[in-house]
């Protein structure tokens, strides 16, 4: 640790070769928590200085109205899209716990050596600003759990500016956990280690799964005390503050438009919509009188595709409020999410969701609800004919979703071409999985790995645990026969080709809650070895990896995993 109080955890060194899967072991084991970490990892002092070669710009400033009040104090804001406000630096000492090398080099055009620079730690934690940065907090509202919640906004996030990389891609940089803004309401503007580890890891994991998502550059943790009632049961405990620097092509969401319609600020609404279309929907001409219809059509189509993609990897967002639904149809705002283990359409990852409104099986319907709220926000800017067109577009949402769902699950089963009964084969399998509680991820993965002859003869090894669970169903053999018959009609296809295709779309590793929890418990003790191991594993989720296998990441979840709970508290 330097005299300035900064520590750098080097992610580009070796990662831990073993992980404790027994709860008592990883809570108490010296060899796992300390000795092995000391052997396989090292800290190094941040020892270089100087300006970071990353200059940000601000197309938003000048194009969109800003809050007339230039301060961080909490208030009701009117007549603008953003408020200027400064991040509040985390209290030292700080540790740079994780960095995404892909984001660093391939999005921000930065060399790996930049993480040795003390300025980098300052900039990615809110202590200093990148050149050209003018911090802003976004004003938005939203429907939360079906009800209008009024003004929400970036209550602990600061939009730093935009960066256009050498590929011509424009990315918006945002700090999360960086202090109070005018939109903090009763919050303290901070985020804790557990939620920040989850957001950092899942943002990157979803990208490498091929799901449209925001990205995460870095995770900085501090010793700053942050008080949280994690399960809203009156048990307030002291945790530690952390900041994630995250990126997206845009952070605008359905609630960005809703707040303006609700407050009657139609001129601001029109200005914001035109800006979004000009910057992010370039195929729509800004002078097209039907541009808002074209915009709505694109959002409906892409939202349906996004949710179908979530379903194909067993992902439940957990808080599908309109303020968490991106207008660019990317996954944003990772909170109490979960990757489904035992297949269950009623799977609810968020313990705060008492009624199961955002269960994994309800996500498509919630998407429709949110798009209805988007149309309500646009209504004042539409002619009666345009409104009718948009209503017809919305009626097509279900078909768009089901078609994309069908395509993705056909690929998961290795099907080529189309047959009338494909939907039945898919639905039959999902019903067997629901009845047996078969693991979602590994059932499809192990179907990718067993041979057709093994399926035909029923000689499934016990080590193929998810399929073994599924095979206990009385109708499993009936499904296998349907499946084999379907595959047999695919001419000029081999079993090896089928397996190769399926392994490319069925991940072996996803960020299960028990894996994230194991990493979090270690991170809270300043051991970031499992954060590093998960980060490495999840960048290649379709490839079997020796270290991940030793860690048990493709094994049956440990028994203690069933007791895990996540909530909106972060």
N, C-alpha and C positions, 0 to 999 in steps of 0.2 A: 504494500500500500504506500502511495506517495504521500508527501507532506500535504498535498492538496486533498487527500481523502478519496482518491479514485483507484479502483481496481479493475483490471481487465481480465475476464475469463476467456481464454483462447479456445474458440470453438473449432479451429481448424487443425487441432492436434488430435491425438487418439481419443476415442471415447470408451466408456466403461464396457468391459466385456461381459459382465454379469449384472443381473438385476434381481433383487430380492422380491419374490412374489408372495411370500408369506407376510402378513401384515405385521406380526410381531418382529419378524426379521428386519423389515425395512424401517421400522420405528426404532429398533434398539441395537441392531447389529453393528458393532464397531467395524467389522471387516467390510460391510457394504457401504455404510455411511461415511466412514472416515478413511480406513486403511487403503481400501481399493481406490477410492477417489484420489488419495494422496499419491498413489503409485501411477495412476493412469492419466491424471490431469495436473495442470499447474496454472497458477496465477502468474501474471507478469505485470510489472508496473507500466502504467501509461507514461511514456517518457519523451514523446515528441510534441512539438507545439506548432502553431501557425494556423492560418485560415484554411478552412475546409474548401477544396475546389468544387463547390456546389453552389451555384448562384440561382436563386429562385426568382420568379416573376409573379405578376398578379394581373391576369386578364380581368379578374372579377372587379377590381377597384377601377372605378370610372365607368364600368359597364353596368354595375348593379348598385342600387342605393345602399348607403351605409348609415348606421345608427348615428344620429346627431350627437349623442352622448358618448364621449370617449373615456370609458372607465369600466372597471370590472364589477361594480356593485350590482347586486341582484335587483331586477326591476322588470316591469312589463314593458316590452319594446314594441314600438309601432313604426310603420312607414319604411321598413328596410328589410334587407335580406341577411346582412351581416352586421356584427358589432365589433369594433376594434377593442382588443383587450390583450394584456400581456400574460404569458405563462408565469406561474409561480414556481421557482426552482425547488427541486427536492432537496431536503437537508442532507448534507454529507455525513458519513462517507457513502459513495455510490459505487456500484459494481455493474459493469457492462456484462450482463449475464448471457446474452445471446445476440447473434447477428445472422441475418439471412445473406449468405454469400451470393445467392442468385439475385436478390433484390439489389444488393450493393453493386455488383458488377454489371448485370444485364439490364437493370432499369436505371440506376443512378450513375452509371459510368464511372464508378469509383474503384480505385485499387484497394486490395485487401489491406495494404499497409496503413490506410487511413484510420483503421480502428486503434492504432497505436497512438493516435493524436489526442491529447487531452481535450482539445476543442471539440472533437467528435462526440465525446461523452457529454460535454456541456450542451451541445446542439441537439442531440437526440433525447435529452431529458428535460429540456426547457430552461436550462440555466443560461444559455446564450442563443442567439439567433443566427441562422445561416445568412450569408450575404443576400440582400434583396428581400428578406422575409419581412412581412407585415402581418403579425398574428391577428386572426379573426375568429370569432365564434359565430356559428350559423344559427339563424333563427328559424325554427320550424315548430309545428304542432304534431298532433297525431291522434288516431284512435288506438287506445290501449285496452286490450281484452274486450273489444267491441264497443267501447264508449269513448266519446270525445274527451280528451284530456287537456285541451287548451294549449297554452304556450309551453313548449318543452325546450328544444334547442340543445346546442352543445354545452352541456352543463359541466363538463370536465375535459373538454377537447379544444384544441387550438389548431386551426387551419393555418399552416405556415406559409404556403405559397405553392406555385406550380413549377415543375421541372420538365423541360422538353429534352429528351435524350437524343443520342446520336442516330437512333432509328426513327426519329420524328415522333415518338410517342410522348404524349403529355400526361404527366402524373401529378396528382395533388397530394401533398404531404400533410399529415395531421398527427399531432401528439394527443395521446389519450392518457388521462391521469395527471394532467399538467397544471391543475389548479382551478380556482373559481372563475366563472364568467358571469355575465348578466343573467344567464339561463340556469344557474346552479340550483335554484329553488332552495331547498333545505339541505342540500348536499355540501360536502367539503371540497369538491373538485378533484378528489384523489381516486386512484384505483389501487387495489391491493395485489400482492404477489400472485395469489391463486388465480384470480381472474385474468391477470396480465399474461401469465404463463399459458393459460388456455387460449387466449386470443392470439398470442404470437404463434403458438404451435398449430392451431387449427387454420388460421389464415393461410399459412404455407402448405399445410397438409391438403387443404381443399384445392389449392392451385395445382399441386402435383397429381391429384386425382382427376384433374381436368374439369373441375367445376368452376364456373365464373365466380370470382371472389376478390375482395380487397386483399392487399398483401401486407406483410409486416417486415420492416427493416430490422428493428432492434428492440431489445428488452433491457431496461436499466432498473435495478432494484436499489433500495435505500434502507437506511435504518430509521427513517421517519415513521413515527407511530401513527397508525390510522385505525380508528375504532369502528367496528362493524358488528351488527347483529345478523349473522349470516343466514339464519333460518327464521328471522322475525319472531323469535320466541322469548324475547327479553334478555337473552344471553349475549350481552355485548362483550366482545373480546378485542384485545389489542393485536393488530396485524401490522404489516409493513407496507409502505407505499412503493409503487412501481410505475414506470411510464413505458408505453409502447409507442414507437413511431410507426404509423401505418400509412399505406398509400392506396389510392384508388384513382381511376380515370375521372371519377366524379363522386362527391359525397351527397349530392342532391337525392332526395327521397320523396315519397308520396306526400309526407307531412310538410315538405318544403312548400308545396302548392296549397295544401289544405289550410294552413294558417292564414294565408293571404285572402282566400275566398271567405273564410269565416269572419275575418275582420273587415271585409268589404274593400280591401286594397287592390282593386282590379287593375289599376295602371301598373302597380308593382308586379302583380301576377303576370300580366302580359309581357312586361319587360323581362322577367325571369324566364318565362317559357321560351321567348324568342332567343334568349341567350343560350339556354340549354339545347334548343334545336340547332342553332348555328354552330355550337361547339361540339356537340356529341351525336347529332343525327344529321350528318352532312348530306345524306341522300335525299333529304327533304329540303326543297327550296324555300328560303326564308320569305319569299314573296308569293308563295303558293297560298291562295285563299283557304285551301283545305289542309294547311300545314298541321293544325292541331289534331285533325282526324288522323293524319298519317302518323303523327307522334303517338297518339293513343293506340293505334293499331300495332305499332312496333312494341310498345311497352306490354300490351296484352300478350302478344306472341312470345316475346322473350321471357316474360314472367312465367308463362306456362312451361316453357322449356326449362327454365331454371329449377322450378319445383319438381318437375319430372326427373331432372338430374339429381336433385337431393335424394329423391326416392330410390334411385338406382344404386346409390352408395349407402343407403340406410341412414341418412342424416336427418335429424330433427332439429330445427333452428331453436325452438324453445320459446321465443318471444316474437311472433310474427305480427307485431303491431305495424300500423302504417308508417310510423316514424322509423321503422327498421327495414322498410322495403325500398330498395334502390330504384330510381327511375331508369338506371342503366341495366337493371336486372342482373346485378351481381350480388353475391352473399356479403352482407355487411353486419357489423355490430354483433360479434360473437359473445354471447353471455351464457345462459344455462342451456347450451346445446347438448346434444348427445348423439352418438352413433349407436343405433339399435343393435343389441346383441341377439337375444332370442327374438325371433320374428313375432311381432305383435303390432297390429295396426293401431292399437290403443296406447302404444308406448309414449309416455310423457316424460321428457328429461327434467323438466322444471318443476321442483316441488312447490313453487309459488303458484302454479297453474292448477288450482284445486279442482276445477271443472273439466280439465283436459281439453280446453279449447284449442290448444296448439299441439295436440297429439300428432304423431307422424302421419297417421292416416287422414287427418283433417287438414293437412297443409294445402292441398289443392283447393279445397273449399274456402279456406281462409284467404288464399291468393285471389279468388274471385271476389270475396268481400272487399279486400283492399283495392282491387281494380274498380269496383263500384264506387268506392270513396274517391278514387282518383277522378272518375268521370264526374262526380258531383263537384269536385274542385274546378273542373274545366267548364262546367255547364254554362257559366255566365259569359264565356267567350265564344260560345258556339251558336250558330243559327239553328233553327228548328230542324232543318234538313240534316245539318251536320250532327246534331244530337241523335237523330234517328240512325244515322250511319254508325255512330259510336255504340249505340245500344245493340245494333246488329253484330258489330265486331265483338262485343262483350258476350253475346249469346254463343259465339263460336269458340270461346275460351275452352270450354270443356272438351270439345273435339280436338283442339290443338294439343291440350295437355295429354289426353289419352293416346293420341297418335304418337307423341314423342315418348311417353312412358312405354308404349308397345315396342317402339323401335329400340329403345335402350335395353329392355329386358329380353328381346329377341337376340340382341348382341351378347348379352350375358349368358344365354344358353347356346351360343354358337350357331344360330340359325342363319342360313343364307336364303335370300328370296322371301316370298310371302306365301303363306298358306292360310286358308280360311280358319283352320282350327288352332292357329298359333296362340291366339288369346286364351283359348281354353287350356292349352298345355301350360301356359304361364300361370294362369289362375289356379289350376289344379295343384301345381307345385307350391305356390304360396299358401294354399289352404293346408297342405300337408305340413309345411313348415310352421304354420300357426298352431296346428293341433299338437305337434310334437315339441314346440318351443325350440326348433332347430336354429342354430346361429346363422344370422342373415349373411354376414360377410363370408364366413368360411364354408357355408353350404355351396355357394356359387363358386368360390375359389376351388374347393375340392372336386366339384364337378368338372372343373377345368383341368384337374391333375390326374384323375383316375382314367383308365382306359375304358373304351366301350365294352371290351370283353369282360372287364371286372364288373361293370354294371349289368351286363347280360347274365353272368353267372351268379351275381350276388356276392362275389368274393371281395367284399370291401374290408380292408384292414381296420382294426380297432383304432389305429393311429389316425385314421381319417375320421376324426371324432364327430364332426358335424354331420357328415353323410351317414355315419353309423347311427346317430340319434334319429335322423330322418327315416332311415330304413326300418325302424321299429313300427312304423305306421302300417296298418293292415292293407292300405291301398298303394303302398310305395311301389310294389312290383307292377301294378297297373300303370302307374305314371311312367316308370322306366320303359315299359313296352311302347307307350305312346311316343316317348322321347326318342327311343332308338328307331322307331319307324319313321319319325320325322327326319332324323338325320340320314337315314338310308336313302331318302328320296333326293338328297343333295348330290347330284352327279359330279364326278371328278373331284370329290373332296375326300381328304384322308383324315384319319383320327388324329394324326400329329398336327395337321393344319387346324383342325377344330380346337385342339388343346392350346395351340399357339394363339389363335384369335381370342379365345376365352380368357387366357391368362393376361392378355393385354387390356381387358376391360373389367376384370374381377380382381380387386386388390387383395393382397394377402394381409396387408396392415392398414388399419384405420386408427384414428386417435380415440380409442375407447376411454371411457371415463376413469377406469381403474389405472390405466397407463398414465393419464394426465395427473391423477391424484398422487401416484407414486412419485412423479417428477416434482410436483408441487411441494410435497412434504420434505423432500430433500432440499429443494430450492429455499424453503423457509429456514433451513439450517445452513444456507450459503453453499450448498453442494449442488452444482448445476450439471452434474454428470449425466443425469437421466434426461434433462432438457436437451442436452447435446445429442444423446443417443436417439431420442425420439425425433429430433430434427433431422438427423442423418437418415434414419429409417424411413421417415415419411416423405422424403424427397424421391424415394424410389419404391412406392407402395406396391408395385406390381412385380417386384423382383425379390425372390427369397434371399435373405441376408443372414449370415451366420450369427452375428451379434444379436440381431433381433430374435432369432430362434432361441438362442440361449436365454434371452430375457423373457421368453414365454409370450411374445407378442402375437403369435398365431396359435397359441394353445388355448385350452378352455379357460375362460376367465376364472381367477381365484374366487373362492367362496366369499371372501369378505367384500368383493366387488358388488354383490347384491345389496349391501347395506349403504352404498354410497348415495349421496343426495347432492344436487346442485340447485342453487336458487338464483333469483335476480340480484341478490346482494353481491356487490363487487367493489 
